[in-house]
Amino acid sequence: MFRFLLASLMLLTSCCLNSCSANDDLLSEKENSQLPSHIKATYKLFWSDEFEGSDIDLKKWNYRAEGSTRKYGVVSRQTIALDGNGNVTIKVLKDNDGKYFIGQLGTQGLFETTYGYFECRAKMNKELGPHIAFWLQSPEVGNTSNNPQEYGAEVDIFEYHMKEPDTVHHNIHWNGYGDTHKSTGAKINLSDLKNGFHTFGLEWTKDEYVFYVDGIETWRTSTAVSHRSEYIILSTELTGWGGDPQSGNFPDEVVFDYVRVYKPKQ
């Protein structure tokens, strides 16, 4: 009997280990499925949020710019929630008085870093009016000395709106947001953006920015490369760039499945 029990225990342990190994392999495959091949080979996961659980992880994110008005929308945490399926939704809402509400999450003061590969997986919004974004920003991006290397830049890994439903925008802004503001960017035409989830990535080195959609390089530039620590922002906006909000039906939302940051292996 003892030998039988021992053999059964060993078999059960072996099955559990094999199952765990298989699950780990599946998780690894899922995590790396659309990573650019050189990122997969030479980088490792450094920071992430998979948006599991029931509440925003306030050790990773701040509710950003709460109460401020950004053209048509007031920033409110009421627009942001985890959906219980491993996603965070950021909505654009319209109340009975015709007032609009938008949302922003940021890692300022909690996670700021230089260089690496930054990626999110997201499902686009559906209505005219809002534009959505996954971006980086320096705490000193408002400096107007035309020195993005020292003071940083705004790096829009992706921006999207339904006025151009088959276009993703990559943009870089520096030297403040006033009369001295400078920017550069690229518009990338992709026919299937409005359907399902897509990954958006940025490889940021000391020499250049390289942008990716679904693991494929879409744009690279050595303009205004920041050497300053920057933080991550997820946002909905209602500025008119995405069309007249009166043309849209609300609520509208962007869905983020994850945000991940990779660093080179040592």
C-alpha positions in Angstrom: 0.0 0.0 0.0 2.8 2.4 0.9 4.6 1.8 -2.4 1.3 2.3 -4.3 0.7 5.6 -2.4 4.3 6.7 -3.0 4.0 5.9 -6.7 0.7 7.8 -7.0 2.2 10.8 -5.2 5.2 10.8 -7.5 2.9 10.6 -10.6 0.7 13.4 -9.3 3.7 15.6 -8.6 5.1 14.9 -12.1 1.7 15.8 -13.7 1.5 19.0 -11.7 5.1 20.0 -12.7 4.4 19.2 -16.3 1.2 21.2 -16.2 2.9 24.2 -14.6 5.6 24.0 -17.2 3.1 23.9 -20.0 1.2 26.8 -18.5 4.4 28.8 -18.1 5.2 28.1 -21.7 1.8 29.2 -22.8 2.1 32.4 -20.8 5.5 33.1 -22.2 4.2 32.5 -25.7 1.2 34.8 -25.1 3.5 37.5 -23.6 5.9 37.4 -26.5 3.6 36.6 -29.4 3.9 40.0 -31.1 7.2 41.2 -29.7 9.7 42.2 -32.4 12.2 39.4 -32.7 15.2 41.3 -31.5 13.2 42.5 -28.4 12.2 38.9 -27.7 15.8 37.8 -27.9 17.7 40.5 -26.1 15.2 42.2 -23.7 13.4 41.0 -20.5 10.2 42.1 -18.8 11.0 44.9 -16.3 7.6 46.5 -15.3 4.0 45.7 -16.2 0.3 45.9 -15.4 -2.0 43.2 -16.6 -5.1 44.9 -15.1 -6.2 41.9 -13.1 -8.4 42.2 -10.0 -11.1 44.7 -9.3 -9.4 48.0 -8.7 -6.7 50.2 -10.3 -3.3 49.5 -8.7 -2.5 52.8 -7.1 1.1 51.6 -6.5 1.5 51.8 -10.2 -0.9 54.5 -11.4 -2.2 57.9 -10.5 -5.5 59.3 -11.6 -4.0 62.1 -13.7 -5.2 65.7 -14.1 -8.4 65.2 -12.2 -10.9 68.0 -12.4 -9.1 69.8 -15.2 -10.9 70.8 -18.4 -9.3 69.8 -21.7 -11.3 71.6 -24.4 -14.6 69.7 -24.4 -14.0 67.2 -21.6 -13.5 67.3 -17.8 -11.0 64.7 -16.5 -12.7 62.3 -14.1 -11.7 59.0 -12.5 -15.3 57.9 -12.9 -14.4 57.2 -16.5 -11.8 54.5 -15.5 -12.5 50.9 -14.4 -11.2 47.4 -14.6 -13.7 45.2 -16.4 -13.0 41.9 -14.5 -11.5 40.3 -17.6 -8.0 41.5 -17.3 -8.6 44.9 -19.0 -8.8 48.5 -18.0 -11.4 50.7 -19.8 -11.2 54.4 -20.1 -14.4 55.9 -21.3 -15.7 59.2 -22.7 -19.0 60.0 -21.0 -21.8 62.5 -21.6 -24.2 63.4 -18.9 -27.8 64.6 -19.2 -26.7 68.2 -19.2 -24.5 67.6 -22.3 -21.2 67.7 -20.2 -18.4 65.4 -21.3 -16.0 63.5 -19.1 -12.7 61.9 -20.1 -10.0 59.9 -18.2 -6.2 59.7 -17.8 -3.9 57.3 -15.9 -0.2 58.1 -15.4 2.8 56.7 -13.6 4.4 60.0 -12.6 6.1 59.7 -9.3 5.6 56.0 -9.2 7.4 54.7 -12.3 9.7 56.9 -14.4 12.5 55.5 -16.5 14.8 56.0 -19.4 15.1 53.7 -22.4 13.6 50.3 -23.1 10.8 48.8 -25.0 7.3 50.0 -24.1 4.2 48.2 -25.3 0.5 48.1 -24.8 -2.3 46.0 -26.2 -5.4 47.9 -26.9 -8.8 48.0 -28.6 -9.7 51.2 -30.3 -12.7 53.5 -29.6 -15.7 53.5 -32.0 -17.1 57.0 -32.0 -16.3 60.4 -33.7 -15.0 63.0 -31.2 -12.5 61.3 -28.9 -8.9 60.5 -29.5 -7.1 58.0 -27.5 -3.4 57.6 -26.7 -0.6 55.6 -25.1 2.3 58.0 -24.4 5.4 59.0 -22.5 6.1 62.4 -20.9 8.9 64.0 -19.0 8.1 66.0 -15.9 10.1 68.9 -17.5 8.6 68.7 -21.0 7.4 72.3 -20.6 11.0 73.6 -20.6 11.6 75.9 -23.6 15.4 75.8 -23.9 15.1 73.5 -26.9 17.0 70.8 -25.2 14.9 67.6 -25.3 18.0 65.5 -24.4 18.1 67.1 -21.0 14.5 68.1 -20.4 12.7 65.3 -22.2 9.8 65.1 -24.7 6.3 63.9 -25.1 6.4 60.7 -27.1 3.1 59.5 -28.4 3.6 55.8 -29.0 0.2 55.8 -30.6 -2.7 58.2 -31.0 -6.0 57.2 -32.7 -9.4 58.6 -33.6 -12.3 57.7 -35.7 -12.0 60.7 -38.0 -9.2 58.6 -39.6 -10.2 55.0 -38.7 -7.4 53.4 -40.7 -4.6 55.6 -39.4 -2.4 55.4 -36.4 -0.4 58.5 -35.4 3.1 58.5 -33.9 4.2 62.0 -32.6 7.0 63.7 -30.6 6.6 67.1 -29.0 9.2 69.1 -27.2 10.2 72.7 -26.2 7.0 73.4 -24.3 3.5 73.7 -25.5 3.4 77.5 -26.3 4.8 79.6 -29.1 8.2 77.7 -29.0 6.6 74.3 -29.3 8.2 71.9 -31.8 7.0 68.5 -33.1 7.5 65.8 -35.6 5.5 62.7 -36.4 4.2 60.1 -38.8 0.8 58.9 -40.0 0.6 55.2 -40.7 -2.2 53.7 -42.7 -3.3 50.3 -41.5 -6.6 48.8 -42.7 -7.7 46.7 -39.7 -7.0 49.1 -36.8 -10.7 49.5 -35.8 -11.2 45.8 -35.4 -10.1 43.8 -32.3 -7.0 44.3 -30.2 -3.6 45.5 -31.5 -0.2 46.0 -29.9 1.7 49.3 -30.0 5.3 49.5 -29.1 8.3 51.9 -28.8 11.9 51.0 -28.6 13.7 54.0 -27.0 17.5 54.1 -27.0 19.9 56.9 -26.4 20.1 57.3 -30.2 16.6 56.9 -31.6 12.9 56.0 -31.2 11.6 53.0 -33.2 7.8 52.5 -33.3 5.9 49.3 -33.9 2.3 48.2 -34.5 1.5 44.5 -34.1 5.2 43.7 -33.9 6.0 45.4 -37.2 8.2 48.5 -37.4 6.2 51.5 -38.6 8.5 54.5 -38.1 11.9 55.4 -36.7 13.5 58.8 -35.9 16.5 60.3 -34.1 14.8 63.6 -33.6 14.4 65.0 -30.1 15.6 61.8 -28.4 15.1 62.3 -24.6 17.8 61.2 -22.2 15.5 62.1 -19.3 13.3 59.7 -17.2 9.7 59.7 -18.4 6.5 58.3 -17.2 3.6 56.4 -18.9 0.2 57.9 -19.7 -3.0 56.2 -20.9 -5.7 58.7 -21.9 -8.9 59.6 -23.7 -9.1 63.2 -25.0 -11.9 65.4 -26.4 -10.2 68.3 -28.2 -11.9 68.3 -31.6 -9.0 66.5 -33.3 -11.1 63.4 -33.5 -14.1 65.2 -34.8 -17.0 67.1 -33.4 -18.1 65.3 -30.3 -21.7 66.2 -31.1 -21.4 63.7 -34.0 -20.6 60.8 -31.6 -22.7 58.5 -29.5 -21.6 58.1 -25.9 -20.4 56.4 -23.9 -17.3 55.5 -25.9 -14.2 53.7 -24.6 -10.7 52.5 -25.2 -9.8 49.1 -23.7 -6.2 48.3 -22.6 -5.3 44.7 -22.0 -1.8 45.3 -20.6 1.1 47.8 -20.4 4.6 46.3 -20.3 8.1 47.7 -20.2 11.1 45.6 -21.2 14.8 46.3 -20.6 17.9 44.8 -22.2 19.2 41.7 -20.6 22.4 42.2 -18.6 
